[in-house]
């Protein structure tokens, strides 16, 4: 009798949809769905283009000069590596070159 009652309660709990989100899902805040409908249903309105980012030319020139200086020393350090010697600052220098190049690229092509 208890097993039957337990099975019945379990079945009704699993079969009944609940308002609680399942694992891994978050509830949608009130008003979000209405706002999505308003945004998506706006006829004829094109979204505003993003404003062009102002480029700090002086900073880019300084970073480009540093990048040039750092990259000029790489062939000499590679000679040490080919002889089996590892310069201490080679890894840091390569990381700095990569960081500068990424930053310059990101400023020019956002």
C-alpha positions in Angstrom: 0.0 0.0 0.0 2.8 2.4 0.9 4.7 1.5 -2.3 1.6 2.2 -4.4 1.1 5.6 -2.6 4.8 6.5 -3.0 4.7 5.6 -6.7 1.5 7.6 -7.2 3.0 10.7 -5.5 6.3 10.3 -7.4 4.5 10.0 -10.7 2.3 13.1 -10.1 5.4 15.1 -9.1 7.3 14.1 -12.2 4.4 14.4 -14.6 3.2 17.8 -13.4 5.1 20.7 -15.0 6.5 23.1 -12.4 7.4 26.8 -12.6 10.8 26.1 -11.2 13.7 26.0 -13.6 15.5 22.7 -14.1 19.2 22.3 -13.4 21.4 24.6 -15.5 18.6 27.0 -16.4 17.9 30.4 -14.9 14.5 32.0 -14.7 13.8 34.7 -17.2 13.3 38.0 -15.4 9.8 39.6 -15.9 9.6 42.0 -18.8 12.5 40.5 -20.8 10.3 38.6 -23.2 8.2 41.7 -23.8 11.3 43.8 -24.5 12.6 41.2 -26.9 9.3 41.3 -28.8 9.4 45.1 -29.0 13.0 45.2 -30.2 12.5 42.4 -32.8 9.2 43.8 -34.1 10.4 47.4 -34.8 9.7 47.8 -38.5 12.1 49.7 -40.7 14.4 50.8 -38.0 18.0 49.9 -38.7 20.3 49.6 -35.7 22.7 52.5 -35.1 26.2 51.8 -36.4 28.9 51.6 -33.8 30.8 54.8 -33.2 34.4 54.7 -34.6 36.9 54.4 -31.8 39.4 57.2 -31.5 42.9 55.9 -31.9 45.7 57.4 -29.8 48.3 57.8 -32.5 51.1 58.8 -30.1 50.6 55.7 -28.0 50.5 53.5 -31.1 53.7 55.0 -32.4 55.4 54.3 -29.0 54.2 50.8 -28.9 55.2 50.2 -32.6 58.7 51.5 -31.7 58.9 49.2 -28.7 57.7 46.3 -30.8 60.3 47.0 -33.5 63.1 47.2 -30.8 62.0 44.0 -29.2 61.7 42.1 -32.4 65.1 43.3 -33.7 66.8 41.4 -30.8 65.1 38.1 -31.5 67.5 36.7 -34.2 70.4 37.2 -31.8 68.7 35.3 -29.1 67.7 32.5 -31.5 71.4 32.1 -32.2 71.9 31.3 -28.5 69.1 28.8 -28.6 70.6 27.1 -31.6 73.8 26.7 -29.6 71.9 25.1 -26.7 71.8 28.2 -24.5 68.4 29.6 -23.4 68.4 33.4 -22.7 66.6 34.2 -19.5 64.4 37.0 -20.9 63.5 35.3 -24.3 60.1 34.0 -23.1 59.2 37.4 -21.5 60.3 39.2 -24.6 58.2 37.0 -26.9 55.2 37.4 -24.7 55.6 41.2 -24.7 55.9 41.2 -28.5 52.7 39.2 -28.8 50.9 41.5 -26.3 52.0 44.6 -28.2 51.0 43.2 -31.6 47.6 42.2 -30.3 47.0 45.6 -28.7 48.1 47.5 -31.9 45.9 45.2 -34.0 42.9 45.7 -31.7 43.3 49.5 -31.8 43.4 49.6 -35.6 40.9 46.9 -36.3 38.4 46.8 -33.4 
